[in-house]
Amino acid sequence: MTDLNDFVKKVKQAELKAERSVERAESKAKGIIEMETEAGKRLVESVKREAVLEGERMISKTERVLEKNIRETEAKIKSEMAKIKRSHEKNRGRGIDVVTKILSE
């Protein structure tokens, strides 16, 4: 009978050990899952931050290019306006010369 009682105790102890092992394994698994989830969240946040920074760099570069194009266009317009003004002044003087020449004849 003692052997049977010893056997039953050993079986119960083995069951308890097995249950504790399962609980520890589940706890470790949950911990690993939480760590992986946190790592995943950090990775997503990092990727988001990098995407935002890249977007800001692209916007900044586009703004610089647009500002350069605006300056170049303004310079071309000023140059053309100056040409038109010089041509207009030149032609205005010629018109008076032509009228004077016609009147003097």
Sequence and secondary structure as in RCSB ss.txt:
>XXXX:A:sequence
MTDLNDFVKKVKQAELKAERSVERAESKAKGIIEMETEAGKRLVESVKREAVLEGERMISKTERVLEKNIRETEA
KIKSEMAKIKRSHEKNRGRGIDVVTKILSE
>XXXX:A:secstr
 HHHHHHHHHHHHHHHHHHHHHHHHHHHHHHHHHHHHHHHHHHHHHHHHHHHHHHHHHHHHHHHHHHHHHHHHHH
HHHHHHHHHHHHHHHHHHHHHHHHHHHHH 
